[in-house]
Amino acid sequence: MKILVINAGSSSLKYQLFNMDNTSVMAGGIIERIGESQGCLTHNIFIQGFEKKIVREQEIKNHKLGMPLAVNLIIDSKTGVIDDIKQIDAIGHRVVQGGETFGSAVLIDDKVKQAIQDNIPLAPLHNPANLVGIQVAEGLFPNIPNIAVFDTEFHQTMQPKAFLYALPYEYYTKFKVRRYGFHGTSHKYVSKKAATIMGKDINKINLITIHLGNGCSICAIEKGECKDTSMGMTPLAGVMMGTRSGDIDPAIIGYLLEQTGMTIQELDIVLNKKSGLKGICGLNDMRDIHEASAKGETKALLAVEMFCFQIKKYIGAYAAVLGHVDALVFTAGMGENDPIIRAKICEDLSILGIQIDPEKNREKSSGPFYLHSRDSRMQVWVIPTNEELQIAREVVQVLK
């Protein structure tokens, strides 16, 4: 069974073609700078041990013109990995916001597209682009099933005590104001992977999964279900991130509007694009921040301390929510590749039974590895995320 996974952004489009008989990637790539004067298509081929990279730069006016470029490479007589698009069994689409409408992946029809449209106010930057990706795929791949997989679906198991804000209840019923959570596909993938490599039944263990990329979120998972997550109604909430503020006192909003004369739109840009690590030290890439810290730059050191301190607090809170925790799981860019951050987050957590082995923590691996010591009562794992594979797996389940 062959599944094409599409992740359409406002000016980009990522895609991967999976052979689900062995869960291998046959081809994939990204189309960038869509709508600009000079776009770029980077296409990778992976088949029978053969790997090839193709880069083409040209104007790509829109998604409708961009996607055929990738499809032509997939079926080209010289670069193709399949002979005909009819060999694709289904197409899986990442959709950021499913609201309360969707608690699982669904076959896309007119009602589903309308629901995605209706949820645009909750994700104005993402859902419109996701919808465009669906429309383009429907035109390019007639009679092939399209399935939507939502970032928010994994978190739909949260109870009202976890997802409601202490605002007038009518704001929830009228305006859908609540915690939705994001990175759900990543949290679901690594939690299932953790259970497998630990030799445990996912329905019998509790996990705290820690997704640390430019965007960061933490999830409390009880017996395979999300009980709480750090991101909120939008991906701005939770811990500080690369450029996002994370949680702040809501009264700060009004205070800054009065003091600076900014519009609410300008302040929104500050909170999303100019805050977090970047706001503290001027840098948002942790590799650059480590380099600055090594030189003794105080703001870089402060940014690292703040970042790890906030994550540590969530671990403590979620340990209390879950009652007991079988493992911490680090994933995504920093989670997978930054031993300094992992060590600082885990230090002084012996109260939770966490002790890591410094040598294991410094390991570099493309696959999962553990970093807990022999004396640690809680396991600690690094598991590379694979959201595209998780989407492909959910597509297969819908087809079945």
Buried (B, 14 or more C-beta within 10 A) or exposed (E): BBBBBBBBBBBBBBBBBBBBEEEEBBBBBBBBBBBEEEBBBBBBBBBEEEEEEBEBEEEBEEBBBBBEBBBEBBBEEEBBBBEEBEEBBBBBBBBBBBBBBBBBBBEBEEEBBEBBEEBBEBBEBBBBBBBBBBBBBBEBBEEBBBBBBBBBBBBBBBEEEBBBBEEEEEEBEEEBBBBBBBBBBBBBBBBBBBBEBBEBEBEEBBBBBBBBBBBBBBBBBBBBBBBBBBBBBBBBBBBBBBBBBBEBEEEEBEEBBEEEEBEEEEBEEBBBBBBBBBBBBBBBBBEBBBEBBEEEBEBBBEBBEBBBEBBBEBBEBBBEBBEEBBBBBBBBBBBBBBBBBBBBBBEEBEEBBBBBBEEBBEEEEEEBBBBBBEEBEBBBBBBBBBBBBBBBBBBBEBBE
